[in-house]
Every structure is written in C-alpha cells, then in structure tokens.
Amino acid sequence: MSIARKLTASLAAVLALSLVFSGCAQKQLTVQEIVANAAVANAKVEAYKVDMNLAMEMEGLGGQLPGPLAGKINMAVDGVGFVNNASKEMKMAVNMDLQTSAQGGKMGVAMDLYGTGGWTYVKIGIPLMGEQWMKTRLTEDSWSAQDQMALQVELLKTATEVTLLGSEKVEGVDSYIVKITPDIDAVVKWLMSQQQFSGVTDVALSKLDLSKFVKSFSLTEWVAKDGFLFTKAEISALFEINAADFGGTAKDSGKVTMDMNGKMKFYDYNQQVSISLPPEALKAQEMPSGK
C-alpha cells in the first residue's frame, strides 16, 4: 500500500471515530427528559440565592367594588435573597413600590425577611412612619411560600404541556429554554406565595377558588445543560375576578383584573451563607400565623 493510500485510510478512520464520539456527545435530549432531569436535580438543592422582580397591575372595572379593589393598583416588587432548605433558614431584602388611583401618589415600602429558629421575622420600613418588626411562627406552609425553588419544581413536575424553545446562555451558562403549561393547582399555589412575598394581605385571595379565574398562565424556564439546575424563569399570568366573589350583590357587574409578570434568577447553588438576626428583631411583635 502506498504512503498516500495509508494516509487516506488513517484519516478516514480518524474522521469516522470522531464522528462517532461527536454523535454521542451531542445526543439530543427530548423535552420530557430535560423536564424530568430538572425536576430531580432542583429538588435536591439544599441552598441557593435568588433575584426576583414582580410587576402586578390590578384594576377594578364597573359595579360597586369594595374598599381596596376599586380603581387601579400598580405594584412593583424587587427582592434579593438566600434560602437554605436543609436548615430551614432564609434571608431576603425586598423593596416594593405601590401606587393606587384611589389614593394617588406612590408609596415605597422596604422589607427585610429572616427565617430562622422556627420563626419568620419581618422588618417593614414605610416613609414617615419608621420601621416596625413583626414575627410569626415558621410553619411548613409559610416556608413553602418563601421557597421559590420548591415552587418552580412543583410547576415543572405538574406540567400538562412542555415545549422546547431552543437554548441560550444565561450569565455564561448554556441553558435549555423550556415553555411550560403547569397544573392549575400549582398555579394557584404560586399565586398565593406571591401574595405572601409581596406583603399584600388586604386582598383575601385565600378565600377564593382562584382556579376559576385564571385566564392565562405562561411559564418559561431556563435549565442548565450541565446539571439541569434552573438559571432563570419568567412567569406571565392574567386573572379576572367578578365583584360578587368579593361580597358584591347579584346586581354588581364589576370585575377585577390582575395582570402579573415575574422574573427570577437562581445562582450560587449549595453555597452556605451566615444568617445573623439583628438584635432589634428579638423585640418583634408576634402576629397571628394566618391560619
């Protein structure tokens, strides 16, 4: 065999071998496999950091709507926090801007949340009113409302439809983009958690069957290709509630629409952070747990 033929044969063998390995390395996962792997991987996470922002617009239209539901309410919430599922500890700093058409103007509220020692401590700072500390028992329900990772896993696990939109890098991490239609019960649980997170408790959402009022709900998850951990999530939801559901009479034709858009970024997985409770928190006034 000539040198040329030997070289050609060798190159062909190398090329064939490289194609075999390339094919193995680039094996495409189905969207169902991506979702299943992500649900398992994220459920095992013990600690993480999260950046959140939530924009919500509520508007009361027509009829005789009670109290805070009349007119329009715009709310913007930004939060940065750390959650440790293993020790049931968390810390989050939240800023909320609230504007109502009924009262006019804008009010800013700053909150610091601590979960430690079986208690949730909340410091609320309102301009011209100073700061106030409150505390409630840290129950399984209240912990679940603060654990954004667990809520995302629940939405993922109960998905009734999933679509792979492609992939892109999030903060340098190559990630799958998966669009999800979750189970309606998981949607309601997420909505209730956002009410607790934002501190908006005047609107008694817990007394309503919210599943009847969901007009649309869209969730998009970015899942790291290496390890299947969440890197980012975006949620968009629209709700419509009739006045009668808030105690109105049969003659009332008013309704409340609630348009929500939320974004979350997850990072620094399983890195421990020391949580130190400020001394003034120990004098916090105990509040009912809401049960």
C-alpha positions, 0 to 999 in steps of 0.5 A: 500500500502506498504512503498516500493510500495509508494516509487516506485510510488513517484519516478516514478512520480518524474522521469516522471515530470522531464522528462517532464520539461527536454523535454521542456527545451531542445526543439530543435530549427530548423535552420530557427528559430535560423536564424530568432531569430538572425536576430531580436535580432542583429538588435536591438543592439544599441552598441557593440565592435568588433575584426576583422582580414582580410587576402586578397591575390590578384594576377594578372595572364597573359595579360597586367594588369594595374598599381596596379593589376599586380603581387601579393598583400598580405594584412593583416588587424587587427582592434579593435573597438566600434560602437554605432548605436543609436548615430551614433558614432564609434571608431576603431584602425586598423593596416594593413600590405601590401606587393606587388611583384611589389614593394617588401618589406612590408609596415605597415600602422596604422589607427585610425577611429572616427565617430562622429558629422556627420563626419568620421575622419581618422588618417593614420600613414605610416613609414617615412612619419608621420601621416596625418588626413583626414575627410569626411562627415558621410553619411548613406552609409559610416556608413553602411560600418563601421557597421559590425553588420548591415552587418552580419544581412543583410547576415543572413536575405538574406540567400538562404541556412542555415545549422546547424553545431552543437554548441560550446562555444565561450569565455564561451558562448554556441553558435549555429554554423550556415553555411550560403549561403547569397544573392549575393547582400549582398555579394557584399555589404560586399565586398565593406565595406571591401574595405572601412575598409581596406583603399584600394581605388586604386582598383575601385571595385565600378565600377564593377558588382562584382556579376559576379565574385564571385566564392565562398562565405562561411559564418559561424556564431556563435549565442548565445543560450541565446539571439541569439546575434552573438559571432563570424563569419568567412567569406571565399570568392574567386573572379576572375576578367578578365583584360578587366573589368579593361580597358584591350583590347579584346586581354588581357587574364589576370585575377585577383584573390582575395582570402579573409578570415575574422574573427570577434568577437562581445562582450560587447553588449549595453555597452556605451563607451566615444568617445573623438576626439583628438584635432589634428583631428579638423585640418583634411583635408576634402576629397571628400565623394566618391560619 
